[in-house]
């Protein structure tokens, strides 16, 4: 599984429209509107690097209103939820 976070700057007034279009794309698990330097943070979970490349360079680029992006690829996951799931196996 390949996990990536794409930070986006959008054209003025396009946050909801772009977020909804992105959220509908296969491979995009979550889209957050955020404060600060970026307008959206997009979480991607796909099977392969090729799937990630296709999603970012082909499918996402077809969504209008995106001015710029910064793509971060995750190496490891450190999550409280993962730890809780691991320790709760067989507890039910």
N, C-alpha and C positions, 0 to 999 in steps of 0.2 A: 504494500500500500504506500502510495506517495501522497504526502500531505504538503500543501502549499498555502501560503497566505498572500493575497494580492491586495496591495494598498492602492487606492485610486483617487485621483482628482477628476472631478466632473465639470461639465459646463453648468453655469448657474441655473438653478431651478430644476435640475434633472435627477435629483437623488432618488425619489420614489420610483420614477419610470425606469431608470437604469437598474436599480436594485431589484425590481420585480422581474425584469427581463433576465438578469443574471441568475436569480434564484431558480428560474425555470430551466436552466441548462443542466443536463446530466453531468454529474461530477462536482457540481457546486453544492456543498452541504449547508452553508449558511452565508448570509450577507448581512453585515452590520453597518448602519449609518453611525459614524463616529465623529467626535469633536477633535479639534486639533488641526494638524497639518494636512490630513487627508479627509475625504468625504465618505469613502466606503472602505471596509475591510471585508474581503471575500475569502472564505475558507473552502479549499478544494481538497477533495479526497478521491484519488483515482488509482487504478491498478498499476500503471506503468508510467515511466517518464515520457514515453511517446504519447500516451493519453493526455498527460499534462501539457505537452507542447501543442497538441492539436487543440485542446480547450483554450489555452491562453492565446495562441497566435492566430487561430482560425475562427473559432466560435465566438470568443469574447470580443475580438476585434470587429465583428459585425454589429455589435451593439453600439448604436449611436450615442453620443453625449459624453464619451470617455475622453478626457484630455491627456492624462498621463497615468502610468502605472509603475509600481515597484513590486516585483515578485520575489517572495522569500520562500525558500524550500526548507522544510523541516527535516532535521536529521534524526532526532529522537523526541519522544513524547514524555513529558513529566506531568502527570495529571493525578490529582487527588481521586478522581472518579475511577481511574484505572487501578489504583492501589486498593480502593474500597472493594471493587469487583473481585480482585485477586484474593483478598483476604476473606471475602464472604462466600466463596465457593463451598458448597455443601452445608451452609449454615441454616438452610430452610428446613 
